[in-house]
């Protein structure tokens, strides 16, 4: 993958996994990408996302109109996703399949 902009409508999960895998490999970080470390990193980054909303009472319009806040939200969401992709790479599981199966279970648990 090049350093061009990527769009949700054209980028596959495979593309993202490969992008993250290449980044990790170029830095020789594989030894550090143990499941516990990746799970902790996901939690830490999720807490950093939550911190952006701490003590705030903002609706969607307020958030979307705040360019600095939106930039920080995007950064934290990307960090979370990168660690999730790293976890699926490390443990070699299909993330799309896991999501599809979870949504089936959620539909049974939470009726429409």
Secondary structure, 3 states (H helix, E strand, C coil): CCCCCCCCCCCCHHHHHHHHHHHHHHCCCHHHCCHHHHHHHHHHHHHHHHHCCCCCCCCHHHHHHCHHHHHHHHHHHHHHHHHHHHHHHHHCCCHHHHHHHHHHHHHHHCCC
